[in-house]
Amino acid sequence: MWRRYLMWFAHEHVDFRNSEIQSIISLFNIPMKFIETPCVQKPYWIVELPTEECVKKIASRSVLLKNCIELWSRAKTEEQLHQNLRSALQNKSGTWLGTSSHNVDSHVCPSELIEGCCPADKSFKVEVETFCKHFTMKEKVTKIESFSYLPLEGPVKLKDPDITLSYMEFYGSDPNNVPELPYDLFFGRLIADGQRDLIQVHSLKKREFIGNTSMDAQLAIIMANQAKVNDGDLVLDPFVGSGSLLVAAAHFGAYVWGSDIDFMMLHGRTRPTRFGQKVRTKEESILGNMRQYGSAGRYLDVLVSDFSRPLWRPGLAFDAILTDPPYGVREPTEKIGIERDNYTLSEAHLVNHIPSKVEYGIPEMYGDLLNFAVRHLRLGGRLVCWYPMVRDEYSGCQLPQHPGLALVGNSEQVLSKLTSRRLLTYEKTSDDVHIEGGTYTGVNFREKYFAVGEQSRRERRERKAEELAANARWRPQTRDLVNKTD
């Protein structure tokens, strides 16, 4: 019999929530039923899953999930919540009451779920959590004592108990308009915590080697989850930079490979990013990061290479490609080339020749990336990449497309009032490596970014000039008024 669970999320990167969880349940082949349609304003989902083990598998991967409880009671008021639990203790039939999709506001679980959870040899504690409202410790204790009628026979243990019971209240998502009473109340047994601790473990503040565009630790783990990275997979980042995505992929057991055109970055010779640091240390490298997290055995290598030129042998297949291509704002979009026609280089200069670079336009770059994914991903493998955009001009038809790839995830991270970027997840659907057709019909983001930025700066200058002019007109009138008053 499937059981009902409450999945409680951190209320950040909300647009990524569905893509991450759907990727995880696809990875583990877990069926899941939604009791009600997820809402971005709510930090929770109510779902049904076949086994408790399924819950633990999801929680073992998700970095957006705070925890998941086996839901014993849900109600709109405290009185109804306790009434549901008392009814559950009398429900000896072993079946769920009021669990149809037409009755999601309250339900009663079988009595054995409550009676069998806290025997005398098991310690327990009750936690109180609220969303959009703060309780004092005294108020929390009062809430906890209201559950004294439950048959909890074991000793109370506040640190690392055998069983944790969770009581949660939801007061909406507007901190400026908090209601007196909660909109929703939940009670149940904690099954598993998510992987929120990885955010601090992999924090860029603690990392040995970082660059100007190192990927945030939480987003890197989300990307690895959406790529369905698993133990033993072969993962590539063709725009590797300082290797943040390799760290996340290796955490889940993948063997990682990277490439980048930036020789200085891959050799740890760029200007230090951290404030106050004058020079980089010898230990700063992508391999140094892998050693820091105990993943050196998963590190294959990184190559200095131009992505626009073929490098990998035909037939080589990766399980996933994770990457954040440069946008031409903080990092240049470059490829090897020269703007002069019919240019030749003498043999005498070949030995010490350093190739010149030209602009690698974003449309061309994304076309190459999708074509590369079709040639070098296994069937069913995933490409997860970022796509920059001007928010007002976004349209789904502008996204990079390829007949051999299906877009299965599209989440937005807002960067500013004007710009954002979308995390796109593609899955390879055709094994015909001869298919070409990677297209990018969007505008040139770099040109639009600076054009919009310049327009915005000009508007600010004009507003400031108008304010100064208004103040100049207002000051004489104020002086006259003061003089008359005197």
N, C-alpha and C positions, 0 to 999 in steps of 0.2 A: 504494500500500500504506500503510495507516494505521501510524503509529508510536506507540510507548509513551512516555509522559512522566510525570515526577514533579512534582506541583505542591506546593511547600513554602510553608506559610502561617505568618504570625505567630500565635502562640498567644494571641490576645485576641479578644474579641467572637466567640467560637467559634460561637455560635448564629446569627450573621448570615452565616456563610461560605457556606452552600448557597444562600441567597436571592440574595446578591450575584452569585455565579458563574453561577447559572441565569439571572438577569436579563441578564447580559452576553452569554452565548451565545445567548439569545433575541434580543437587540438585533442581533447580527451574524449571526444565523441559522447558528450553528456546531453541527454534530452532535458529540456527545461520548459515548464509551463508558466506563463505569466498570469497571475490572478487578476491583476489590473494593469492597464497600460502605463508604462513608466512615464513619469513627469519630471522635467528638468528642474522644476521648482522644489521638488521633494528629494531629500537625501537618501531615500530608501526604495527598494523594490520588494514586492511580495510575490514569491514564486513557489512552485512545487517542484521537488526533485525526488528521484526514485530512492536514493540512499544517502545516508550521512557521509559516506565516503566521497560522493560526488561534491558535496559542499566543501570538504577538506581539500579536494583537488583544485577547485576554483580558487579557494583562499590561498593556496600554496603558490599561486602565480600573480594574483591581482594586486597592483600597487594602489589602485583607487578604492578598493574595498577596505573599510575599517574592520568590520566583523560581520559575522552571520549567526543568527540565533534560530533555534527551532521554536517556531511561534506557537505559544500556548494560548494566548489571548490577545485580541485586538478590540478596541472599543473607542468611542468618542468621549466617554466620561470615565472617571475613576470608579464610580459606583458600578457602571456596566462592566468594566474590566474585572473587578473583583467578583461580580456575580457570575461572569463567564467561568472564572477559575473554580468557584464553588460548584457550579454546574458540572464542570469537568470531573471533579472528584466523585460526583454521583453518576457519571456516565460510564457504566460498567460494560457497555456493549462492545468496546474496542473500536468504535467507528467515530469518524469526525462528524460533528453536527454543525450545520450552517456553513459548509465549506464550498458551496457552489459559487460560480462566478457572479451570480445574482445577489450574493450576500457577502460582500467583502468587508463590511464595516465591523462585523463581529463574528466570532466562531468559537466553538468549544472542542477541545481536543480529548482524546481518550484518557481515562483516569490513570492507566498504567504508565503513561508518559510522565506524570507528576509523581505518583506514588513510588515508582521504581527508580527515580533519579537520585534521591538523597538517602541512601541507607545509612545505618549507624556508623559504618566503617569508612564513610566518605566525607571529607570536609567540604564546606561550601561557603560562598559569600553571595550577596546581592549587590549589584551595581546599579546606579542611577545615572542616566544620561539624558541630556536635554538638547534640543536644537533651537537656537535663537532665543534662549533664556538661560539665566544663571541661577542656580540654587545654592544657598548656604549649606554648610555641613549639617546644621540642625534640621533644615528642611529635608535634606537627603535622608537623614536618620528617621525622620517621621514617615517618609515614604516607604522606607525599608520595613519599618515595624508594622506597617499596614498589611504586610503579607504573613503575619505571624500564624495565621490559621493553616498555612500549608504544612503538610507532613514532612518537615525537614528534620531528620533525626540525627544527622551527623554534627560534628563540631564546626563552629565558625572559624574560618581561617582567611584573613584578609590578603595574605601574600601567597600566590601559587596554590590556590585550593584545588581540590579534585573536580569540583563542579562550580561553575559560575552562572548565576541567574541574572538576567538583564531586564531592567525596567526602563523604558524609553518614552519620552514625551516630545511631540513635535508641535512647535508654536509658529509654523509658517517660515517663510524665508526672507521676510522684511524686518530687519533689526530696528527700523524706525517706527514700526507699527506692530508691536508685540501684543497679542491679545491677552486678556486676563486668564483665560482657560485654554488648554491645548486643543489643537484640532484633532490629533490622533494620539493614542496611547498603545503601547505594546509591552508584552511580557513573555519571556521564554528562556530557554537554556542556551547558553553560549556554546556554539559548535567549534568555531575557528576564527582566528584573527587573520586579516589580510597581511600584505607584505609592506606595510607603511614604514617599518623600521629600515628598509633598504634605502629610503630617501636620505637618511642620515649616514648610513654606512657608506654609500656611494657619493656623498656630497662633494661637489667640486671644491668646496672650501678645504677639504681634507686631502684632495687628490694631488699626487706628486707632479703630474704634468698636465697643464691646461693651456688653451689658446684663447684668442679673442672670441671665437665662435663655438667653444666647447658646449656640447649638448647638455642641458639640465638633466640631472640624474633620473628624476621621476619620468620625464618624457622619454629618455632613452630606454627605460624599462618598459614603458607602455609600447614603444615601437617594437621591442623584442617580443612582447606578448602578441601584438597584432600580426607579426610575421610568423607566429607559431613556432618560435625557435625552441628546439628540444635537444635533449642529450645526444651528442654525436653528430649533430647537423654541421654542414659546411656553410659558413656565412661570409659574405663579402660586403665591404663598404668601399665603393670606388671613389668617394670623396672623403677620405678617412680623417683628415685634419689631425686632431690630437687623440683620436681613437675612443671617444666616449661611447660610441655605439658598439665597438668591439668589446668593451668592458661589460656592457649590459648583456650582449649575446653570450659571452663566455660564462657569465654568471649562471645561465640556464644550461650550460654544458656544451655549447657549440664550439667548434674549431673555427677560428676567425682569421680572415685575410683582408688586407686593405691596400689601397693605392691612392696616390695623390700626385698632382703636378708640382706641389710646393716642396722642393728639396729642403729648404731651410726648416720648415715645420717638421718634416719627418725625421730630420736629424737633430731636432731640439736646439736649433740655433737662432730662432726668431727672438724678437725682443720680449722679455718677460711680461706676462699679463698682470701678475699680482702687484699691488701698490707697494712701492718702496723697494722692490727687488731690482737690482742693477743688472745682474747676469744670471743666466740659467746654470744650474748645476749639472754635473756629468750624469747624474741619475735620472734626469728628466728626459723621458722618452715614452713611447707607447708601450714598449716592453716593460719599462719601469712601472707603469700603471698596472699592467697585468700581474707583475710580481707583487705589487702592493695588495692586490685582492686575491692572491693565491691562485691565479689563473694562467700562470706562465706556461703550463703544459698545454693550454688550449690555443696558444698563440702560434700561428704559422709564420707570418712575416708581413711586412708592408713594402710596397714597391713605389719608386718614383716613376710615374708614367702619365702620359696624356690620354685621358679617357676617350677622346675623339678618334684615337688610332687603335686598331685591333691589337690586343695583347695576348688574350687567352686562347689556347688551342681549341679548335672545334670539338664539340662533344663533351667538354668539361661542364658539369652541371652543379650549380649551387642549390642548397635547400632554401636559402633566403638571401635577399639583398636588402640591407638597411643603409640608408644614406640621407644626407642633408646637403644637396648641391648648393654651391655658392650662388648668391643672388646679385652680386656686383655692388653691394652696399658696403659691408664691412670687410668682405673678402672679394678679390677680383675674379671675374669669370674669364679664364684664359685657356688657350690651347696653343700648341706649337705651330708657328707659321710666320710668314713674312708678307707684307703688303705689296712689295715690288714684284712685278711679273718677270718670269724667265730668269730668276736669280739662281746663280750657281756658286758653289763654294770650292775653292781650290783645295787639293789634297794637303797642301802645307798647313792650311788652317783647320783641317778636320780634327786633329789630335786634341787641341785645346778649345774647340768650338763649343760655345754655349748657345743653344738654339734660342732664337727670339720668339716672342709670343704675340698673339693677336687676340682680339676679343672673341670669346666663345659665347655666342648669343644664347639666351635662355631658351628660345624656341628650338634651336638646333640641339642644345644640351639635353632637353627633355625628350626630344625625338630619338636621340642616340641612346638615352637611358632605357626607354621602353623597348627599342629594338634589341638592345643588349640583354634585357631581362628575358625576352622571348627565346633568344639563342642560348642563354646560359642558366636558365632556371629549370629545375626538374618540373615535370607536370604536376600541378598542384602547389608548386612553390610560390612564395610571395615576395613581391617588391613593396617595401614601405619607404616612402620618401615624402619630403616636405615640398610644398608648392606655394610660392609667395603671391600675394594679390593685393590690389587696391580694393578695399571693401565695397565701395559704392559701385564698382564696375564688375563685381563677381557674377558669373553665370556658369552653371554646370556644363554648358557646351564648350566653355573655354578650357576645361581640364584636359591634360594630356590623355590621348586615347590610342589604343592599339587593338586590332582584331583578335590578337592572340592572348589578350589580358582582359580580365573582368574586374571592374572597380567594385570592391566589397567593403571599403571603409572610406569615409570622408568626414574629417573632424576639423573644426576651426579653432585656432588659437589667436585671440585678438592681441595685436602688438601695440597698436595705438588707435587713435580715433580714425585715422585714415587707412592704416594697413593692417594686415593679418597674414597668417600663413595657414595652409591646410595640410593635415597629415593624410596622405592618400595611401590606401592599401590595395594593391592589385594582386590577383591570383592568376597564375598561368593556366589557361584553359585549352590550349592547343599545343601539340608536340611537334607541329610542323615548323622547324627552325628556319625554313626559307621564307616564312611570312615576313614581309616588311610593311611598314605603314605607321610607325610611331609618329603621331602628330601632336602639335601644341599650337592651338589657335588663339591663345591669349595674347595680351599686349606685352610689350617689353617692360617688365616690372621695374628695372633700373631707371629707365627713362621716365616712367610714370611716377616713380617714387620721388625722384629729384624734382620733377616738374610740379607735382602736387606739393612737395615740401617747400619749394620756392614760392609757389602761390600762397601757401599758408603763411610763410614768413612775411610776404608782401602785405597780406591782409592784416597781420598783427601790427606791422609798421604803420599802416593807414589808420587802424583803430587807435593806436597810441597817439598819432598826430592829431586825430580828431579830439581825443580826450584832453591833450595839452591845449588845443585851441579853445575848447570849451572852458577849461580852467582859467585860461588867460582872460576870457570874456567875463567870467564870474567874479574874479578877484576885485576889479574896480568897483563893482556893484556892492560887494561885501564891505569894502573900505568905506564907501559912502554911507552905508547903513550903520556901520559902527560909529562914524563921526556924528551922525544925526542923533544916535542914542546917547552919546556922550553929552 
